[in-house]
């Protein structure tokens, strides 16, 4: 059974939406956790402490992971809702650099040399 173009489009959009929303949700949860770590640390350690006595809040890693997840999830979520012809405009025409696109090349190593 061959899937129609509409069915493939729906499946791919749904997959991108699920992946994008999952990454965005996880990223925002990590960012929220990092902000909570930082807030609790500031409440327990006032800013008057010396630089050598002050310890790390541990918020850096959750904030970094959350930022990466948000940056990875945003294109997937965007691709799920933006029309596909917009991506064709942004990407431009495909380049023909592979041997499969030009099998009649005179170079035995391929058209890329």
Backbone bond lengths (Angstrom), bond angles and torsions (degrees), N, CA, C in turn:
res aa  C-N    CA-C-N  psi(-1)  N-CA   C-N-CA  omega(-1)  CA-C   N-CA-C  phi
1 X - - - 1.437 - - 1.537 108.63 -
2 X 1.281 115.84 120.68 1.466 123.12 179.61 1.525 109.67 -91.33
3 X 1.318 115.32 133.49 1.457 119.59 177.63 1.530 109.81 -79.57
4 X 1.306 115.71 143.65 1.459 119.75 176.74 1.527 109.18 -77.23
5 X 1.306 116.00 168.18 1.460 120.65 -179.74 1.532 110.52 -62.90
6 X 1.307 117.46 -39.88 1.460 120.88 179.12 1.524 111.10 -63.79
7 X 1.321 117.55 -41.94 1.461 120.36 178.83 1.530 111.43 -63.91
8 X 1.331 116.62 -42.83 1.471 119.36 177.65 1.522 111.12 -63.66
9 X 1.322 116.74 -39.52 1.471 121.33 178.61 1.530 110.97 -62.79
10 X 1.317 116.46 -43.61 1.471 120.51 179.99 1.524 110.63 -65.30
11 X 1.318 116.95 -43.05 1.459 120.76 -179.31 1.529 110.67 -64.84
12 X 1.321 117.09 -44.45 1.459 119.04 -178.54 1.526 111.32 -68.58
13 X 1.317 117.54 -38.44 1.475 120.23 177.87 1.522 110.95 -65.32
14 X 1.325 116.27 -41.62 1.468 119.52 179.06 1.527 110.83 -64.30
15 X 1.331 116.64 -41.23 1.463 119.88 178.56 1.527 111.20 -63.98
16 X 1.337 116.76 -42.89 1.460 119.47 178.25 1.522 111.18 -65.46
17 X 1.325 117.20 -37.52 1.463 120.15 179.19 1.522 111.07 -65.71
18 X 1.326 116.95 -44.32 1.469 120.77 -179.80 1.526 110.02 -63.89
19 X 1.329 116.87 -45.50 1.458 120.27 179.92 1.529 111.09 -65.34
20 X 1.320 116.85 -44.47 1.463 120.29 -179.84 1.510 112.62 -63.72
21 X 1.329 117.26 -45.75 1.468 120.49 179.98 1.531 110.50 -65.64
22 X 1.315 116.86 -38.70 1.463 119.76 177.86 1.519 112.68 -63.26
23 X 1.328 115.86 -45.08 1.466 119.20 178.27 1.524 111.77 -66.24
24 X 1.327 117.10 -41.16 1.460 119.77 178.57 1.527 111.43 -64.41
25 X 1.322 116.91 -42.82 1.462 120.55 179.29 1.531 110.57 -62.49
26 X 1.317 116.41 -47.87 1.467 119.72 178.72 1.519 112.19 -62.19
27 X 1.327 116.51 -38.56 1.454 120.30 178.83 1.513 112.29 -65.48
28 X 1.333 116.80 -44.00 1.461 119.32 179.07 1.523 111.44 -67.23
29 X 1.325 117.71 -34.92 1.466 119.87 176.88 1.524 110.86 -66.00
30 X 1.334 117.07 -40.40 1.468 119.97 177.02 1.527 111.10 -65.10
31 X 1.328 116.60 -42.45 1.463 119.44 178.16 1.524 111.07 -62.75
32 X 1.315 117.22 -41.91 1.463 120.84 179.08 1.529 110.96 -63.12
33 X 1.327 116.58 -41.40 1.458 120.45 178.22 1.524 110.98 -63.40
34 X 1.332 116.92 -43.84 1.462 120.24 178.19 1.523 112.07 -62.23
35 X 1.321 116.69 -41.17 1.465 120.01 178.19 1.528 111.15 -65.30
36 X 1.338 116.95 -37.49 1.467 120.45 177.23 1.528 110.93 -66.31
37 X 1.349 117.61 -41.44 1.470 120.20 176.09 1.523 110.08 -58.24
38 X 1.324 116.48 -44.86 1.459 120.77 -178.31 1.533 111.20 -66.00
39 X 1.331 117.27 -40.34 1.458 121.06 179.96 1.530 110.68 -64.60
40 X 1.327 116.91 -46.09 1.462 120.34 178.86 1.520 111.56 -63.07
41 X 1.328 116.83 -38.56 1.456 120.46 179.69 1.526 111.00 -65.02
42 X 1.322 117.49 -40.55 1.470 120.63 179.40 1.522 111.82 -67.92
43 X 1.341 116.47 -32.11 1.466 119.03 177.38 1.524 111.32 -69.64
44 X 1.329 117.78 -38.44 1.460 121.32 -177.30 1.519 113.11 -81.98
45 X 1.320 117.40 -28.72 1.463 121.64 -178.09 1.523 109.08 -122.38
46 X 1.322 116.95 100.53 1.470 118.48 179.13 1.530 110.64 -65.32
47 X 1.310 115.40 160.19 1.466 120.13 -175.04 1.521 113.07 -71.65
48 X 1.319 119.68 -4.85 1.451 122.24 -179.53 1.517 113.52 -76.93
49 X 1.312 118.59 -11.21 1.461 121.03 -178.93 1.522 110.07 -69.17
50 X 1.333 115.12 150.66 1.463 117.97 -178.92 1.523 110.27 -71.47
51 X 1.288 113.89 164.31 1.463 120.24 -175.68 1.522 111.51 -66.27
52 X 1.335 117.88 -30.54 1.455 120.91 -178.24 1.523 112.65 -80.77
53 X 1.331 116.79 -25.82 1.456 120.22 179.08 1.527 111.80 -84.01
54 X 1.286 115.58 -21.79 1.465 119.62 -175.23 1.525 110.73 -76.56
55 X 1.294 116.38 138.10 1.460 121.81 179.68 1.511 109.92 -109.99
56 X 1.310 115.28 172.17 1.468 120.49 -179.27 1.522 110.17 -80.05
57 X 1.318 115.29 147.68 1.461 119.79 179.56 1.526 111.85 -82.15
58 X 1.306 117.88 -17.25 1.457 120.88 -177.17 1.511 113.60 80.34
59 X 1.325 116.90 11.90 1.461 120.91 -176.88 1.520 112.68 -85.63
60 X 1.310 118.14 -14.52 1.459 120.98 -174.63 1.516 113.99 -63.14
61 X 1.323 117.24 -45.84 1.464 120.64 -177.52 1.531 112.48 -66.75
62 X 1.337 120.48 -47.65 1.468 118.35 176.94 1.520 113.09 -61.80
63 X 1.322 117.52 -35.94 1.464 119.72 178.56 1.523 110.45 -68.57
64 X 1.321 117.90 -39.87 1.461 121.20 177.47 1.523 111.36 -64.34
65 X 1.322 117.01 -46.81 1.469 120.46 179.59 1.524 110.16 -63.54
66 X 1.323 117.10 -42.76 1.458 120.27 178.75 1.517 112.42 -62.41
67 X 1.329 116.87 -40.44 1.462 119.69 178.40 1.519 111.67 -63.65
68 X 1.326 116.56 -42.25 1.472 120.28 178.76 1.522 110.54 -64.28
69 X 1.315 117.54 -43.00 1.464 120.10 179.64 1.525 112.12 -64.32
70 X 1.320 116.92 -39.40 1.468 119.93 178.29 1.529 109.87 -66.12
71 X 1.333 116.49 -42.76 1.469 119.69 179.25 1.524 112.25 -65.82
72 X 1.318 118.10 -31.76 1.471 120.73 176.94 1.526 111.84 -78.93
73 X 1.317 117.56 -34.09 1.454 120.85 -176.70 1.507 114.24 -78.27
74 X 1.325 117.19 -28.08 1.469 120.33 -177.22 1.532 113.19 -61.28
75 X 1.341 120.59 -45.58 1.475 118.49 178.38 1.525 113.56 -64.28
76 X 1.324 117.25 -35.47 1.462 119.43 178.09 1.523 111.54 -66.69
77 X 1.319 116.49 -44.00 1.465 119.72 178.66 1.522 110.40 -66.11
78 X 1.308 117.35 -37.57 1.461 120.92 177.69 1.522 110.99 -66.55
79 X 1.323 117.06 -41.62 1.466 120.80 179.92 1.523 111.99 -65.65
80 X 1.312 117.22 -24.45 1.459 120.27 -179.67 1.517 112.34 -74.19
81 X 1.333 118.03 -23.27 1.460 120.05 -175.37 1.529 114.07 -113.59
82 X 1.325 117.73 -17.64 1.464 121.23 -178.38 1.528 109.32 -84.79
83 X 1.329 118.53 139.15 1.476 120.20 177.19 1.530 111.77 -59.21
84 X 1.314 116.41 143.74 1.462 120.65 -174.55 1.527 112.77 -68.03
85 X 1.326 119.19 -24.58 1.460 118.66 179.26 1.531 111.59 -70.45
86 X 1.322 118.62 -19.97 1.460 120.61 174.29 1.526 110.49 -66.85
87 X 1.339 116.55 -38.14 1.454 119.93 177.98 1.521 111.09 -67.01
88 X 1.325 117.58 -34.48 1.464 120.52 177.13 1.525 110.34 -64.57
89 X 1.327 117.01 -36.52 1.470 120.24 177.85 1.529 110.87 -68.66
90 X 1.322 116.87 -41.36 1.456 120.70 -177.52 1.527 111.10 -71.13
91 X 1.319 117.34 -42.74 1.460 121.63 -176.35 1.521 112.43 -74.22
92 X 1.314 118.24 -31.75 1.453 121.48 -178.00 1.522 111.64 81.73
93 X 1.327 117.18 -178.72 1.463 119.65 -179.59 1.527 110.62 -71.62
94 X 1.320 117.58 149.61 1.465 119.97 -179.59 1.530 111.34 -71.19
95 X 1.328 115.91 147.21 1.465 121.58 177.04 1.513 109.76 -82.78
96 X 1.308 117.31 145.12 1.460 121.41 177.12 1.515 108.11 -105.88
97 X 1.333 115.80 86.52 1.453 119.57 -177.37 1.520 112.51 -118.02
98 X 1.313 118.60 -10.47 1.450 120.69 -175.59 1.515 112.59 -87.36
99 X 1.312 116.40 161.78 1.459 122.39 178.88 1.518 110.92 -65.89
100 X 1.332 117.27 -30.81 1.460 120.16 -178.32 1.522 111.54 -68.83
101 X 1.322 117.59 -28.55 1.457 120.00 178.58 1.523 111.81 -80.90
102 X 1.345 116.77 -23.70 1.456 121.19 -177.56 1.533 109.16 -133.97
103 X 1.340 118.70 70.40 1.465 119.28 -175.73 1.526 113.42 -72.68
104 X 1.316 118.78 -15.70 1.461 120.72 -177.91 1.517 112.92 -90.47
105 X 1.304 119.04 25.88 1.458 121.92 -178.26 1.524 110.46 -69.44
106 X 1.339 116.91 144.04 1.472 121.69 179.12 1.520 111.62 -76.87
107 X 1.304 117.55 -22.15 1.453 121.29 -177.93 1.526 108.89 -79.37
108 X 1.360 118.46 123.63 1.470 119.23 -179.19 1.531 113.37 -68.44
109 X 1.339 117.05 -20.57 1.466 119.92 178.92 1.521 111.75 -84.70
110 X 1.293 117.28 -8.24 1.458 120.31 178.62 1.516 111.00 116.44
111 X 1.310 118.02 167.86 1.473 121.72 -175.51 1.526 113.21 -75.22
112 X 1.332 119.15 -7.86 1.457 120.56 -177.57 1.519 112.24 -83.74
113 X 1.318 119.60 -8.99 1.472 122.32 178.72 1.495 110.66 -101.26
